[in-house]
Amino acid sequence: MEEIMSKHMANSAQSSNSSESITLNRDTPIQHSAKDAASLGAEALAASNFPLAISQYTKAIATHPQAVDYYIKRSTAYTRTSPSNLASSLADAEVAVVLGHNRGKRESIAQAQLRRGIALFGLGRYADAGKCFEWAKAMSPKEKSLLIWEAKVQDKLSGLESGDSKGEATVKEVPDADTEKAGADAKKAETARASSEKAAAPKPSAPTASTGTLSTPPSKIRHEWYQSTDSVTVTLLAKGVPKDRATVDIQPSSLSISFPLPTGADYDFSLEPLFAPIDPSTSTHKIMSTKVEFILKKATPGQKWHSLENPHALPTTSNSTSADPIAQAILNPKPAHDAPPAYPTSSRSGPKDWDKLAADLTKKPAKKAADDADDDTVDDKEDTYLPDDDEDGGDPANAFFKKIFKGADPDTKRAMMKSYQESNGTALSTNWAEVGKGKVETSPPEGMVARKWGE
């Protein structure tokens, strides 16, 4: 028996070496494919994705039908699917037992007999399962799970009636499994799966010569531009833009182009508003194999464009008006000196124009010309005043406040001095009843911030 086993192992080793040499010389990619599928199958089995594990191990068996471990792992996946496919699990385990004996690998034989016994136990063949567990234990006495399965078998056998076929062992240690047929079945299953996937895959429509196919990814499409005295040239760098399916629109203040992408979506490129008006009637475009070129004729030759688009211009539409107050306020803000600063006030009638009031009160009667002797030309009801430039350095406001302070009572003077000093010159009040209640806070004009000296 040992001599027969030794010869068989030698023949198997020689066959294996021969097969390995052929594989390395001719089918190296197939070997890599089997290993990749087996790795994916192991990952799926560990993640409890048993249908995927079965699919991947079938693919691995189709390219390497003599791998004992692939059958053992697929048998495990068949057992753990929901519902379990115990018949397929038993078939794989018996093939693995035969291949394990052919290779003379005790560990492989033990694992194959264990899987075989588990499948038989699930099928209700308890005595046969017990025999497989005995054979597995003979090859691997330290396998811990065998104790559990043996106890389960004894429990089931003890509950059977006398003469029950489930209690009779009929299995052989080395089953009559056809390993070549198992490998061929795996190849057929893999071929059928690949064919079904190929048939189910959507077929891309073949582009015609007239439409072209965009070969530049949308994320990498870019544009460039340069100008001459009378034109601006814009280049869209995109390969394969379909001529008969592209839509170009050139307007006095805008440029746009739209064309379909291979994904079915549309790519849109637009410039609006342009930096300056153009003449659409003389502007041209050309779609080439590697780019799209636009030549825009300037409406004002000689005008220099600083950019393609004007960020300060509003796009014109048919229902828009030029009298939009919000847009005009944003685009054409008034200079700061056009309006004097507004000072805070508690008056119910609103803030006063102190500059105008000071100018009116500090005017003096106009001097008459020496040669103007006609008194009838002077209106008796209203005197004409001119500013007194000699008083207080020509500042009418300061002159006005001095006159108020000079003719005021003591409480008014104290109110003016206290409010002016404590507010750092931002407030001036004549009401001592209000100012005398506490400190007058600094109140800068609207739009300004009060800061300490040196900040």
PyMOL commands that set and color helices and strands:
alter all, ss='L'
color gray80, all
select helices_A, chain A and resi 2-26+28-46+50-63+68-80+86-103+106-122+126-139+145-158+165-167+179-200+218-220+243-245+325-331+336-338+354-361+375-377+391-394+396-406+410-422+432-435
alter helices_A, ss='H'
color red, helices_A
select strands_A, chain A and resi 222-227+231-237+247-251+254-260+266-271+278-287+292-298+363-365+385-387
alter strands_A, ss='S'
color yellow, strands_A
deselect
rebuild
show_as cartoon
